[in-house]
């Protein structure tokens, strides 16, 4: 795996030699390149949404279940409530998916030294052709999972600490704190690294997996807030979805569940390490003003109602779900227009009570350009059809 050297070299001459891109927020912009094995960032284009079609149900789908889409086939992965990991393969020409249990109950428990049934899985990302990365709450850590071998799980990053923590470093010095009841958003990049929405710490973390895992905090102070601007001063309220634009900016939605605003979609331009801690670069809200509501409009005039899950297409269109009313949202980065694509407008979406019945959503793009929405409350995976 190739290390993103600009994120780790603190010597100024070496840092300058490792930088690339354009200036952003006092430091050079380092493009975030999504994993070529997944579809979470800069994924296939999606046709204009029209209807929802249920395509799969399973009792394994729980409140923290999350999805990841593969780029080499119409294949999705999801984390199960019973600490399982499933692989869904959709046949060419349509039809229900083949459900394969990639990781059986108890395997994660054994790998992490937990009592049977203690592991709690949420976020999942496709790192490369061989590995998945999964967030585990009981130990506040990341685990690696082989895509090509069943029941192959190993600790990856983060001290196995039930109480959690907030610390960067190498190997066992890394500490996360994943909030109970909130899925952990993960985003894998092409260099063999993963961005982590550290939910209880209200921070965006970066873990280089090119050798011995090494972490750094991109932004967030450990406490919830709603500040934007320089990454060193940005505050988040409950990160709830990660993706990237094709231009290489990291995109983040925050649910606002801590009550300090949130309900925004941020674009983050990340640079190299700042001389006095943190990272150069900047954040800017591209939708949402902190108000928990679902309204359409351009830019921050559009309001978001507990946004969760996030995917981005190669034509600059973002999708997520406003969990407050179960409404699918869409933002066009080119025009800035944010709407509710399954309805005439967002007022009609609110009047109809949305498209979904409960809470717990995750989105994924299929290799075909199909948008999938998982609804935990009904244990259902929906396909979004034109």
N, C-alpha and C positions, 0 to 999 in steps of 0.2 A: 504494500500500500504506500502511496505517496503522501508525505506529510505536507500540510499547508504551512510552509516554513515561516511565512510572514506573521503568523499568529503566535509564534513561539520565540523567535530570535529577538532578544531585547537589546542587543548591541546596535547602535544607530547605523554605523556603516554597513553592517550585514543586513539590517532590516531594509535599508534603501535598495540594496542590490536584489532583495527578494520581492519587492513590491511590484505591483502591476496595476494598470487601469488609470482612472482619472481621480482627481481630488474630490474628497467628500468629507465635510465636517472636520477639517484640520488634518486629515490623513488620507493616504491613497486608498481608493476603492478596490477591494479584493472581491471579484465576482464569486458568488456562491453557485457552484455547479452541481445540479442534482445528480444523484446516482443514476447511471445509465441503465441499471437493472430495474428501477422502479419508475412510477408515473406520477409521483406526488408533486413534483415541480416541473414546470414547462412541459406538461404532458400532452397527450393527443387532443386535438380539437374536438369539441363537443357540439353536436347539432342543437338547435334551439329547443329547450325543454318544452314538453307538452303535457305528458301524462306520467303517472307512476304505475309500475307493474310489479307486484310482489313476485320474487323469483326464488326465494329460499327462506325457510324458517328452521330454527333449531333451538332446543332448550339450552344449548351451550352458550347462547348469546346472553350476556349479562349487562348490568349497568355500566361497566367500564370497558366493554368490548370495543376494540378499535380495528380498523381495516388498513390494509396496504395492497396496492395494485402492482403487478409485475409488468415489465415492458416486453418480455419475450413471448408471452402467450396471454390468452384471456384467463388469467389466474389471479385470484385474490387470496390473501391470508387474513385470518382474524384470530384475536385472542379470546379464549373462552372463559366463562365464569368459573368453571371447574378446573382452572389452571391448565387448560389444554390450549393447543394452537392448531388451527384448522387450515387446510388448503382447499380452496374451491376452484375447480377447473370447469370452465364453461365450454360446452361442445361447439364446434364450428356449425353454423346453421341454426343455432338456437337450442332451447331446451334447458331443463334444470341442471344445475352444476353437480359435478361429482364431488362429494364431501369426503376428504381424507383427513384423518386425525394424524397430524404430523408429530405432535407431542402429546403423549397420553397423560392422564391424571397421575399426579405423584412424581413425575419425572423432574419437574422444576423444584419441588420440595426437596428431593434427594440431592439435586445438584447444589442447592444452597444451604443444606443442613437444616431444613425446616421440618416441623412436624407435618404429618400427612394432612393435606388440605389447607395448609396455612398460606401458601403462595397466592398472591393476588396480582394478576396481570392486566395491563391496560395498553399503553402505547406500543406500536409496532412499526418498523420501517424496514425496507429492503436495502441492505447495505451493498451487496454485490451478487454475483451469480451463485454464490454458495451460502451466504449468511443473511439471516434476519437479526435485527436488534429489537429487544423487547424490554419494556419497563416493568419492574417488579416492586410492589409497594411494601410488602412485609419487611423487606430488607433495604428499601430505598436504593436500589441498584439497577444496573442494566445487565442483561444476560444475552449471550449469543446463541443462536439456534441455526443448525444446519438445515438448508432447504432441501438437500439431496439425501439426507440420512434421517430416518425417523428416530425420535427420542434422543436426539443429540443436542444437549444443552450444557452450557458452561458459564460460570460467572465471567463478566466482562469488565465492568467499571463501576466504581463506587464501593466504599466500605460497607459491609453487610451490617447495617446498624438500624434496628427497629425504630429508634427514636429519630433517626435522620440527622442531618446537619447541613452546613453550608460552607464548604471549603474546596479550594482548588489545589491541584498538585499532581503527583504521579502515583499510579497504582492505588494502594490502600489509603492514600491521603485524600482522595476524592470523596466528597460527601454530598449527597442529594437529600432532599426532603420532599417526597411526593404526597400531596394532599389526599386524605381519605375521601373517597367518593368522587374524585375528579380525575379523568383520564390524563395521562402524561403525553403531550404531543411530542413526536420525534420526527426528525427530518435527516436523512442520510445524504451526504454529498459524494461527488465522484472521486474524492481523494481518499476515501476510506475513513471518513470521520462522521460524527453524528452531532446534530444540534438537539438540545434537550430543553423543553419547557419545564423548568423546575418549579412545579406548581405552588408548593407551600412557601418557597422562597421568592416567588414572584420574579423570577429571573430567567434569562436566556443563557444557557450554558453550552459549551463546545467541548467535545471530547475527541482528541486525535487518537485513532486506533492503529496508527502505522507501526507501532511496536508496543512497548509498555504504555498503557493508556495514560494520557495526560490531559488535564482539563483546564479550562479558563472560563471566566464569566464574561460574556459579551456585554450584557447590560442587565440592569435590575439591581436593587440594593438590599434585597432580603426582606423588604417590607412592601406592602401594596401602595400604589400611588398612580397618578395619571399624567406625569410629566413626559414631555417629548423634547426633541432637540438633540444635543450631543449625547452620544451613547453613555458617556460617563455620568450623565445627569438624568437619563431616561428612567422612568419608573413604570412598572407594569402591574396590572391587577388580574391575576389568574390567567396566564397564557393557556390558550385552548385550541390552537391549531397553527401549524407551520407549513409553509410551501416556499417556492421561489419563482421569481419571474425569469423569463428567458434572458433578460438583461443582467441577471445575477444578483438582484437585490432580494434579501430574505423578507418574506411576508409573514405576518403574525397577527392572529386575532386573539383578543383577550375577553373572557366572559364577564369580568366584573363581579365575580361571585363573592369577593371579599368586601364589596360595598364601597370601593374607592374610585368609582368611575368605570374603567374598562369599557366594554361595549364599543371597541374601536378595531379597525384594521390598520396596522402599521406597516410601513415600508422601511426597512433598515438597510442602510448602506454601511458595510463594515470595512474598516481599515485595519492597519496594523496596531500593535500595542501602543497605548499612550505612555508618555514618559513617566507620568505620576500615577500609574495604575489604570485599569480598564482598557478600553479600546478607542482609537480614533473612529470617526464615523458619525452618523446621525440617524435619527428616527423621525418620521413624519406620519401623521394620521392621514390616510387616503380615503377613509370613510368612517363615519361615526363621530359623535361629539361627547360620548360618555353617558348619554341618556339611554336608558333601557327601553327601547321602543323600536318598532319596525316601520320605517318610512322610506320611501324612495327619494331619489334626488341625485345631485352631482356632488361628489366629494364628501366633505364632512357635513353637508346639509342633509345627507341621508343618515338616518339613525339605525342602529343595530340593537337587536334584542337578545342579549346573551348569545353571541356568535360562537359556534363550536365547529370543529372540523374545518379543513381548508385544503382545497386543491387548486392548481393553476394550470392553464392550458398554454400551448405554444402560440396561440393568437392573443394572449394577454387577457383572458377571461378567467375570473376567479369564482368559485362556488363554495358556499358553506350553508349551514342551517342556523337560523335564529331559533334557539331552543325555547325561548319564552312562549312563542305561539306555534312552534313547529312549522316554520316557513322557510322554504328553500330560497336562498339569496344568490344574486349574481352581480359582479362588478366588472365592467370593461375598463381595463387600465388605460386604453387609448382614449376613450371619450370621458372617462370618469363617472359614467352613469351607473348607478346602483339601483337594482330593481328586484322584483319578486317574480321570476320568470314563469311560474306555473299559473299565474293570474294576470288579469289585465293590468293591474297595478297593485301596489302594496296595501292600499286602502281596501281593495276587494279581498286580498289575502287575509287581512285582519278580520274583515267582516265574516269571512267563511270559517274563521277559526283555524286557518292554516291547513296544511296537507297531512300532518302527522298527529298522532294521538297522545304522545307522551314525551319523555325525555330520553337522553342518551343517544347521541347521533355520531356517526363517523362517515366520512365520504372517501371514495376512491375512484380513480379513473381506470377503466379497462384499456388494454392495449388497442382495442378496436375504436376507442373514443367514446365508449359508453360510460355514463356517469352512474355510479351506484351510491345509494344512501342506506346505511344500516340504522335501524330504529330499535334501540334496546328494549324499550317498554313493551313492544309487541313481538320481540324476538324475530324480527323480520328484516330481510335484505330486499330493498326495492331497486328496480332498474328505472332510470329516468329515460323515457322514450320521447322522440320528437312529436 
